[in-house]
Amino acid sequence: MKLNRKLGIPLGMATLMFAAACTNQNSTSTTSSEMAGKEQKSISILHTNDMHGTYMPFLTTTDNATAQTGDAGRDTLITFDKAARIGGFAYLAGAVKNVRKEKGADNVLLVDGGDTFSDDQLGNLTKGEAMIRFMNGVNYDLMALGNHDFDYGLQRTRELQQMATFPMRAANITDDNTQQPVFGEPYFIKETNGVKVAILALGYRNTPKTGNPDNVKGLTFKVGQEVAQKYVPELRKKADIVVVLSHEGTAVDYKMAREVAGIDLIIGAHSHDILEPRTKIGQTYVVQAMSDAAVLGETELIIADDKLVDVKTHHHWLWNEQLQPDAAILALIGEQRKPHLDKLQEHVVESKAVIGRQYKSESPFDKLVGNLLLEGFKGDVAIMPGVGYGISFKLGPVTSEEVYKLLPHPSKIVTLTMTGQQLKQTLEQAAKNLKPVNKLEAVGGLIQTAGIHYEMDLTKPTGQRISKVQIKNQPVNDDQNYRVVTHNGLLTGLHNFDEIGKGQNINRTAQPLTDFIIQQLKEMKTVDMPANMGEVTIKR
């Protein structure tokens, strides 16, 4: 039996080890005596979230298999308990087919919480079309728009909505021209098993701070909770069951459950959590199904007299050895990959270790990238944003598409100078991102650096959390200029890092970051865990 290292909670023999932040679980199910004589109906809502373009199976590890597994800096620790192949859209489709056959297709809804079709090389090559084709093939009912669903620009997102056979919505994202929710109706109502189910989709409030702000020009992003307070009373009159499909993250979903009356169920996304057993706050249940298409969530609504009386949650782990892939989706994947196989399967490097990304802690992969940038561009400090997507390098050969799972965006390398004071302010902002006073201000993970040592104490007040900052074994001088290597995304105020864009001697190179890293890895031939891990110490 494994224990959660932070909370010490026994997690049993489940195929995925985790601990959910199940605060305020203060309600119980309706008793059998209260339900006696009432006709019961059942509706299953199948849900995925944060697939980030992951449509192929991947190999788990018992530590850092994805960007948000094995990261002790997260509020919830998630680790797989075995190394095996999991996920893949064909296996997801097979699991969906099994549930529809068991429960009756008319009693099942299938929704996705967003961050769906980018962050992958095939996603880039098809500008998101491949994932839309796969989702069409499985007959999704609805998708909420996540922050990364605008990575190819608003116009491309509009085009993908036209390709989709399901609506892509977010009630809190409005078009500046029409002042209406983007792409149409802010909610979705469907009668299922004789019960009217309303689903209100919410996007991520801080989307302009998580990517290129030019991609979302013409849109306004509002706090999801405030928009829910407007629509939920309306939906209570139109439907029997009110569901919120939220890309706001678990902590904000919990806040919404506490403060917005009338929501029966929140299906979450963005934070890559898995909430098991299901959480209940007041009269609202909150669920989420991790990320990367590794898990199919199933939330079964038990209804009597058109009212929700209980919820049962099931998580279908998509272990390939236990499932049959859907033949039609398998063929469709092959069809989408075929024109691009030479690029996708290009050999890049041989990995001597499992090298993954961490989101809230010092990240091995980003340290590797930083080291290559320092060497190639002769910098003092390399800075990369803290991002929460990606599948770890496995032991053995690494292909181009595996590099693109970790570096998918068309960023260009930038060099500049920053004062020691500016560097310290940037690190203080990183601490604020990790532990903001207001949860609504949380954006991004730990900023990833190479070449700079420091200590971060999250128990101290905001603005006083960074100490012992050193570069090349010397204390950082507030007035001294240091050469920084980064990419152009961090010049735009990504994750609220405003000081980087205020640097001097800014040189925007034409060198794409991903191309540079792939070329450097090819020249290395083999790669191992970075030797300079441990430059950052964090007290939480």
VMD Tcl script that draws the C-alpha trace (Angstrom):
set ca {
  {0.00 0.00 0.00}
  {1.30 3.43 -0.89}
  {0.89 6.57 1.19}
  {0.42 10.11 0.09}
  {3.74 11.66 1.02}
  {2.17 14.99 1.99}
  {-0.94 13.88 3.80}
  {-0.09 10.33 4.92}
  {-3.40 8.98 3.66}
  {-3.52 5.27 2.75}
  {-4.57 5.06 -0.87}
  {-5.21 1.33 -1.25}
  {-4.35 -0.75 -4.26}
  {-5.89 1.49 -6.93}
  {-4.06 1.66 -10.23}
  {-3.41 5.34 -9.68}
  {-2.28 6.70 -6.32}
  {-3.54 10.12 -5.35}
  {-5.01 12.27 -2.58}
  {-7.83 14.68 -3.31}
  {-8.25 17.93 -1.46}
  {-11.75 16.97 -0.36}
  {-12.57 19.85 1.92}
  {-16.05 20.34 3.30}
  {-17.30 16.84 2.53}
  {-20.19 17.46 4.86}
  {-23.18 15.90 3.12}
  {-24.41 12.35 2.84}
  {-26.51 10.60 0.23}
  {-30.26 10.42 0.50}
  {-31.19 7.43 2.67}
  {-32.97 4.38 1.28}
  {-36.02 5.12 3.46}
  {-36.30 8.64 2.02}
  {-36.15 7.21 -1.48}
  {-38.63 4.39 -0.89}
  {-41.53 4.46 -3.32}
  {-39.86 6.98 -5.62}
  {-39.10 6.02 -9.21}
  {-35.37 6.24 -9.76}
  {-33.61 7.08 -13.00}
  {-29.93 7.00 -13.82}
  {-27.90 9.21 -16.15}
  {-24.18 8.70 -16.72}
  {-22.06 11.69 -17.68}
  {-18.74 10.54 -19.13}
  {-16.05 13.19 -18.95}
  {-12.50 13.89 -20.04}
  {-10.37 16.97 -19.49}
  {-6.96 18.42 -20.29}
  {-6.12 15.94 -23.04}
  {-3.61 18.46 -24.45}
  {-3.67 16.74 -27.81}
  {-2.68 13.38 -26.32}
  {-4.27 10.79 -28.58}
  {-1.57 8.07 -28.45}
  {-0.99 5.69 -25.49}
  {1.98 6.49 -23.28}
  {4.11 4.58 -20.82}
  {3.57 5.35 -17.15}
  {6.28 5.35 -14.51}
  {5.95 5.10 -10.76}
  {7.12 8.69 -10.42}
  {7.10 11.45 -13.04}
  {5.03 10.05 -15.94}
  {3.27 13.30 -16.90}
  {3.73 16.96 -16.09}
  {1.54 16.67 -13.00}
  {2.27 13.21 -11.63}
  {4.91 12.67 -8.99}
  {5.09 16.39 -8.22}
  {5.21 16.77 -4.44}
  {4.71 20.52 -4.84}
  {1.11 20.06 -5.94}
  {-1.79 20.30 -3.53}
  {-2.55 16.69 -4.46}
  {0.10 14.07 -5.12}
  {-0.64 11.70 -7.98}
  {1.58 8.75 -8.87}
  {0.97 5.64 -10.94}
  {1.76 2.38 -9.16}
  {3.10 0.52 -12.18}
  {4.86 1.02 -15.48}
  {2.45 0.14 -18.28}
  {0.83 1.61 -21.36}
  {-2.21 3.75 -20.67}
  {-4.55 6.02 -22.59}
  {-4.86 6.70 -26.28}
  {-7.97 7.85 -28.08}
  {-8.79 4.43 -29.52}
  {-8.82 2.95 -26.01}
  {-10.85 5.91 -24.75}
  {-13.36 5.25 -27.53}
  {-13.48 1.59 -26.55}
  {-14.26 2.48 -22.94}
  {-16.98 4.95 -24.03}
  {-18.54 2.27 -26.22}
  {-18.56 -0.18 -23.28}
  {-20.38 2.28 -21.00}
  {-22.92 3.19 -23.66}
  {-23.63 -0.50 -24.26}
  {-23.98 -1.19 -20.52}
  {-26.04 1.88 -19.60}
  {-27.87 2.47 -22.87}
  {-26.61 5.15 -25.26}
  {-29.67 7.32 -24.62}
  {-28.79 7.46 -20.92}
  {-25.21 8.65 -21.44}
  {-23.69 12.10 -22.10}
  {-20.04 12.62 -23.09}
  {-18.33 15.96 -22.34}
  {-14.82 17.40 -22.31}
  {-13.49 20.08 -19.98}
  {-11.08 21.78 -22.40}
  {-7.35 22.14 -23.17}
  {-8.04 19.57 -25.81}
  {-6.54 19.83 -29.28}
  {-3.12 21.53 -29.07}
  {0.17 20.83 -27.22}
  {1.15 18.01 -29.59}
  {3.07 17.78 -32.86}
  {0.18 16.29 -34.85}
  {-2.02 18.97 -33.28}
  {0.39 21.61 -34.61}
  {0.64 20.03 -38.05}
  {-3.14 19.90 -38.40}
  {-3.81 23.02 -36.29}
  {-6.08 21.05 -33.99}
  {-8.09 19.27 -36.67}
  {-6.86 15.78 -35.79}
  {-8.30 15.86 -32.26}
  {-11.59 17.32 -33.50}
  {-11.86 14.41 -35.96}
  {-11.24 11.91 -33.16}
  {-13.81 13.57 -30.90}
  {-16.36 13.62 -33.71}
  {-15.77 9.90 -34.15}
  {-16.72 9.25 -30.51}
  {-19.76 11.58 -30.60}
  {-18.99 14.09 -27.87}
  {-21.96 16.17 -26.70}
  {-20.15 19.29 -25.45}
  {-16.71 20.77 -24.81}
  {-15.74 23.68 -22.57}
  {-13.07 25.98 -24.01}
  {-9.83 25.82 -22.02}
  {-7.02 28.36 -22.15}
  {-4.95 26.27 -24.60}
  {-7.89 25.92 -26.99}
  {-6.92 29.32 -28.41}
  {-3.28 28.40 -29.07}
  {-3.77 28.59 -32.84}
  {-5.62 31.90 -32.62}
  {-9.27 32.81 -32.30}
  {-10.00 32.45 -36.02}
  {-8.67 28.88 -36.02}
  {-10.74 28.04 -32.96}
  {-13.79 29.31 -34.87}
  {-12.87 27.05 -37.78}
  {-12.47 24.05 -35.48}
  {-15.91 24.77 -34.01}
  {-17.30 24.59 -37.53}
  {-15.62 21.19 -38.03}
  {-16.88 19.83 -34.71}
  {-20.16 17.94 -34.52}
  {-20.54 19.14 -30.93}
  {-20.67 22.65 -29.43}
  {-17.54 24.25 -27.94}
  {-18.65 26.83 -25.40}
  {-17.72 29.08 -22.48}
  {-20.34 31.33 -20.90}
  {-17.68 33.54 -19.31}
  {-15.81 34.24 -22.57}
  {-17.58 36.97 -24.51}
  {-17.10 38.35 -28.01}
  {-16.32 42.07 -27.81}
  {-18.29 42.75 -30.99}
  {-21.52 41.06 -29.93}
  {-21.10 41.17 -26.12}
  {-22.42 37.59 -26.19}
  {-20.75 34.34 -25.09}
  {-18.31 33.07 -27.69}
  {-19.65 30.73 -30.40}
  {-23.28 30.83 -29.34}
  {-25.47 29.66 -26.49}
  {-23.73 29.79 -23.09}
  {-25.27 26.51 -22.01}
  {-26.46 23.16 -23.34}
  {-29.76 21.49 -22.39}
  {-30.59 17.92 -23.33}
  {-33.35 15.60 -22.21}
  {-31.72 12.35 -21.20}
  {-33.68 9.38 -19.87}
  {-36.68 11.67 -19.45}
  {-34.71 14.20 -17.39}
  {-33.69 17.67 -18.57}
  {-29.98 18.18 -17.93}
  {-28.48 21.66 -18.33}
  {-24.71 22.05 -18.64}
  {-23.11 25.48 -18.25}
  {-19.61 25.62 -19.78}
  {-16.99 27.91 -18.23}
  {-13.54 28.76 -19.61}
  {-10.41 29.88 -17.76}
  {-10.55 33.42 -16.40}
  {-6.80 34.07 -16.82}
  {-6.45 32.78 -20.39}
  {-4.70 35.94 -21.73}
  {-1.98 35.38 -19.10}
  {-1.28 31.77 -20.16}
  {-0.35 32.21 -23.82}
  {0.04 34.75 -26.59}
  {-2.50 37.50 -25.79}
  {-2.80 38.23 -29.51}
  {-4.49 34.84 -29.89}
  {-7.49 36.04 -27.88}
  {-7.82 39.62 -29.07}
  {-11.49 40.51 -29.34}
  {-12.50 38.35 -26.39}
  {-13.19 39.25 -22.76}
  {-12.61 36.67 -20.04}
  {-14.75 36.90 -16.91}
  {-14.60 35.03 -13.60}
  {-16.60 31.86 -14.06}
  {-18.24 32.02 -10.65}
  {-19.71 35.46 -11.35}
  {-21.16 34.24 -14.63}
  {-22.52 31.09 -12.97}
  {-24.35 33.25 -10.43}
  {-26.13 34.88 -13.37}
  {-27.09 31.74 -15.30}
  {-27.72 29.07 -12.65}
  {-31.05 30.55 -11.42}
  {-32.20 30.66 -15.06}
  {-31.17 27.06 -15.62}
  {-32.93 25.89 -12.48}
  {-36.17 27.01 -14.11}
  {-35.39 25.34 -17.45}
  {-33.93 22.01 -16.33}
  {-34.14 19.34 -13.65}
  {-30.37 18.94 -13.19}
  {-27.81 21.76 -13.40}
  {-24.20 20.88 -14.21}
  {-21.23 23.23 -14.56}
  {-18.45 22.08 -16.91}
  {-15.61 24.20 -15.58}
  {-12.08 24.94 -16.76}
  {-11.40 27.09 -13.69}
  {-9.42 24.55 -11.60}
  {-10.30 22.55 -8.49}
  {-9.66 25.23 -5.86}
  {-11.92 27.68 -7.71}
  {-14.52 24.95 -8.32}
  {-14.66 24.30 -4.57}
  {-15.16 28.03 -3.99}
  {-17.97 28.09 -6.56}
  {-19.61 25.06 -4.93}
  {-19.59 26.85 -1.57}
  {-20.84 30.20 -2.85}
  {-23.20 29.56 -5.81}
  {-26.48 27.93 -4.86}
  {-28.33 25.63 -7.22}
  {-25.48 23.68 -8.87}
  {-25.93 19.91 -8.66}
  {-22.57 18.91 -10.13}
  {-19.31 20.59 -11.16}
  {-17.20 18.65 -13.67}
  {-13.77 20.20 -13.37}
  {-10.66 20.68 -15.49}
  {-7.46 22.75 -15.73}
  {-5.80 21.51 -12.53}
  {-5.37 17.89 -13.73}
  {-6.77 16.50 -10.48}
  {-8.56 13.27 -9.84}
  {-11.18 13.52 -7.14}
  {-11.92 10.17 -5.58}
  {-14.08 9.47 -3.73}
  {-16.37 12.13 -5.12}
  {-16.39 15.40 -3.20}
  {-19.59 16.99 -1.93}
  {-19.69 20.58 -0.73}
  {-23.10 21.59 0.54}
  {-25.47 20.29 -2.12}
  {-22.90 20.32 -4.95}
  {-20.76 17.41 -6.08}
  {-17.34 18.12 -7.63}
  {-15.49 15.65 -9.90}
  {-12.48 15.66 -12.25}
  {-10.64 12.98 -14.26}
  {-6.91 13.83 -14.32}
  {-5.45 14.56 -17.80}
  {-3.84 13.27 -21.01}
  {-6.72 10.90 -21.85}
  {-5.42 8.42 -19.28}
  {-8.74 8.23 -17.43}
  {-12.37 8.31 -18.52}
  {-14.48 9.76 -15.73}
  {-18.01 8.51 -15.23}
  {-20.38 10.39 -12.93}
  {-23.67 8.58 -12.51}
  {-26.59 10.76 -11.44}
  {-29.32 9.01 -9.46}
  {-32.57 10.91 -9.89}
  {-35.98 10.54 -8.24}
  {-38.97 12.80 -8.92}
  {-36.75 14.82 -11.28}
  {-34.34 15.66 -8.46}
  {-30.80 14.53 -7.86}
  {-30.68 12.21 -4.85}
  {-27.23 10.64 -5.18}
  {-24.08 10.55 -7.29}
  {-21.81 7.61 -7.97}
  {-18.39 8.12 -9.52}
  {-16.35 5.63 -11.50}
  {-12.93 6.17 -13.01}
  {-12.14 3.98 -15.97}
  {-8.33 3.69 -16.08}
  {-7.44 3.19 -19.72}
  {-4.77 0.54 -19.17}
  {-4.22 -0.84 -22.65}
  {-3.82 -4.40 -21.43}
  {-7.35 -4.35 -20.02}
  {-9.24 -2.80 -22.95}
  {-9.93 -3.35 -26.61}
  {-9.30 -0.29 -28.78}
  {-12.11 0.92 -31.00}
  {-11.24 -0.27 -34.52}
  {-12.78 2.70 -36.32}
  {-10.93 5.28 -34.19}
  {-7.71 3.26 -34.51}
  {-8.04 3.45 -38.28}
  {-8.83 7.17 -38.11}
  {-5.70 7.79 -36.04}
  {-3.63 5.96 -38.63}
  {-5.22 8.03 -41.39}
  {-4.44 11.32 -39.60}
  {-0.85 10.29 -38.85}
  {0.05 8.85 -42.25}
  {0.91 12.11 -44.08}
  {3.19 13.19 -41.21}
  {4.88 9.94 -40.11}
  {8.39 10.96 -41.17}
  {8.23 14.05 -38.96}
  {6.45 12.42 -36.03}
  {8.72 9.38 -35.81}
  {12.02 11.14 -36.49}
  {14.65 9.88 -34.02}
  {16.07 12.69 -31.85}
  {18.05 11.27 -28.92}
  {18.51 8.28 -26.65}
  {17.40 8.98 -23.07}
  {19.31 7.33 -20.23}
  {16.72 8.37 -17.64}
  {13.05 9.21 -17.28}
  {13.14 12.97 -17.81}
  {9.85 14.66 -17.11}
  {8.29 18.01 -16.39}
  {7.19 19.17 -12.95}
  {4.63 21.93 -12.62}
  {4.95 23.24 -9.06}
  {8.53 22.09 -8.44}
  {11.93 22.26 -10.10}
  {11.47 20.50 -13.44}
  {14.08 18.12 -14.90}
  {13.06 18.65 -18.53}
  {12.96 22.43 -18.23}
  {16.34 22.37 -16.47}
  {17.69 20.44 -19.46}
  {16.26 23.04 -21.84}
  {17.67 25.86 -19.72}
  {21.13 24.31 -19.71}
  {21.11 24.00 -23.51}
  {20.01 27.63 -23.83}
  {22.76 28.83 -21.47}
  {25.39 26.94 -23.41}
  {24.12 27.89 -26.84}
  {23.51 31.58 -26.13}
  {26.15 32.18 -23.44}
  {23.77 33.40 -20.77}
  {23.98 33.78 -17.01}
  {20.41 32.66 -16.36}
  {17.86 30.78 -18.45}
  {14.17 31.24 -17.72}
  {11.25 29.10 -18.88}
  {7.60 29.38 -17.81}
  {6.09 26.83 -15.43}
  {3.59 24.93 -17.57}
  {1.50 21.91 -16.65}
  {1.35 19.73 -19.77}
  {3.64 17.08 -21.25}
  {4.58 13.40 -21.16}
  {7.99 12.44 -19.75}
  {10.86 11.17 -21.88}
  {10.94 7.42 -21.35}
  {14.10 5.33 -21.19}
  {15.34 4.64 -24.69}
  {14.78 6.36 -28.03}
  {12.99 9.71 -28.07}
  {11.18 10.86 -31.21}
  {10.28 14.29 -32.50}
  {6.65 13.99 -31.43}
  {7.79 13.16 -27.89}
  {9.82 16.38 -27.75}
  {6.82 18.30 -29.07}
  {4.67 16.93 -26.23}
  {6.86 19.04 -23.93}
  {7.73 21.96 -26.26}
  {4.75 22.31 -28.60}
  {4.53 26.06 -29.14}
  {6.24 28.13 -31.85}
  {8.21 30.28 -29.41}
  {11.38 32.07 -30.53}
  {14.51 32.35 -28.41}
  {15.19 35.76 -26.87}
  {18.23 37.16 -25.06}
  {18.18 40.26 -22.85}
  {19.69 41.75 -19.73}
  {17.93 42.08 -16.39}
  {19.14 43.64 -13.17}
  {19.52 41.54 -10.07}
  {16.56 43.40 -8.60}
  {14.40 42.50 -11.59}
  {15.39 38.84 -11.28}
  {14.45 38.84 -7.60}
  {11.10 40.48 -8.37}
  {10.48 37.80 -11.00}
  {11.16 35.07 -8.45}
  {8.86 36.80 -5.96}
  {6.12 36.74 -8.62}
  {6.74 33.01 -9.04}
  {6.18 32.57 -5.31}
  {2.97 34.60 -5.53}
  {1.79 32.41 -8.40}
  {2.35 29.29 -6.31}
  {0.62 30.68 -3.23}
  {-1.55 33.73 -3.97}
  {-3.64 35.38 -1.31}
  {-6.63 35.15 -3.67}
  {-7.07 31.79 -5.44}
  {-8.55 33.59 -8.44}
  {-5.12 35.16 -9.05}
  {-3.35 31.79 -9.35}
  {-1.79 31.35 -12.79}
  {1.00 29.06 -13.96}
  {3.39 26.91 -12.00}
  {6.90 27.47 -10.68}
  {9.01 29.54 -13.08}
  {11.76 27.22 -14.37}
  {15.34 28.43 -14.27}
  {18.91 27.31 -14.85}
  {22.06 29.03 -13.63}
  {20.49 30.74 -10.63}
  {20.30 29.38 -7.10}
  {17.72 30.63 -4.60}
  {15.50 29.71 -1.69}
  {11.73 30.25 -1.69}
  {9.77 30.24 1.58}
  {6.03 30.13 0.92}
  {5.26 30.44 4.63}
  {6.44 34.07 4.58}
  {4.40 37.11 3.48}
  {4.10 37.98 -0.20}
  {7.14 39.91 -1.39}
  {9.43 38.44 1.30}
  {9.69 34.86 0.11}
  {12.94 34.83 -1.90}
  {16.40 34.72 -0.35}
  {19.99 33.55 -0.91}
  {19.91 34.33 -4.64}
  {23.20 33.44 -6.32}
  {24.58 33.30 -9.87}
  {27.92 31.57 -10.48}
  {28.33 31.10 -6.72}
  {28.14 34.85 -6.09}
  {25.28 36.74 -4.40}
  {23.14 38.53 -6.94}
  {23.74 42.28 -6.94}
  {20.53 44.31 -7.28}
  {22.17 46.85 -9.62}
  {24.21 44.48 -11.75}
  {23.00 43.41 -15.21}
  {22.79 39.69 -15.99}
  {22.40 38.06 -19.40}
  {19.12 36.13 -19.59}
  {18.03 33.59 -22.20}
  {14.30 32.93 -22.52}
  {11.62 32.90 -25.22}
  {9.34 35.56 -26.65}
  {6.27 34.39 -24.73}
  {7.77 35.63 -21.49}
  {8.12 39.15 -22.92}
  {4.33 39.51 -23.03}
  {3.62 39.22 -19.30}
  {2.91 35.47 -19.39}
  {1.89 34.27 -15.90}
  {2.20 37.88 -14.66}
  {5.98 37.99 -15.14}
  {6.04 41.64 -16.13}
  {9.67 42.37 -15.21}
  {11.08 40.16 -17.99}
  {9.53 42.32 -20.69}
  {11.08 45.39 -19.00}
  {14.61 44.03 -19.50}
  {17.21 45.83 -21.63}
  {19.18 44.87 -24.75}
  {16.35 42.64 -25.94}
  {17.37 40.50 -28.91}
  {14.48 38.63 -30.51}
  {16.21 35.88 -32.47}
  {14.58 34.08 -35.39}
  {15.50 30.72 -33.82}
  {12.46 28.59 -32.89}
  {12.97 27.14 -29.42}
  {11.76 23.64 -30.26}
  {13.93 23.39 -33.40}
  {16.97 24.51 -31.41}
  {16.40 21.98 -28.64}
  {15.81 19.13 -31.11}
  {19.03 19.97 -32.94}
  {21.01 20.14 -29.68}
  {19.59 16.80 -28.53}
  {20.51 15.20 -31.86}
  {24.09 16.39 -31.46}
  {24.22 15.04 -27.90}
  {23.04 11.59 -29.10}
  {22.29 10.60 -25.48}
  {20.71 12.59 -22.67}
  {20.52 12.04 -18.92}
  {19.03 13.72 -15.86}
  {20.47 17.27 -15.52}
  {23.35 17.34 -13.07}
  {22.35 20.75 -11.67}
  {18.98 19.76 -10.23}
  {18.64 21.25 -6.75}
  {19.35 24.88 -7.64}
  {15.99 25.76 -6.10}
  {14.91 25.08 -2.51}
  {11.24 25.56 -1.60}
  {9.70 25.61 1.86}
  {5.93 25.15 1.67}
}
mol new
graphics top color blue
foreach p $ca { graphics top sphere $p radius 0.5 }
foreach p [lrange $ca 0 end-1] q [lrange $ca 1 end] { graphics top cylinder $p $q radius 0.2 }
display resetview
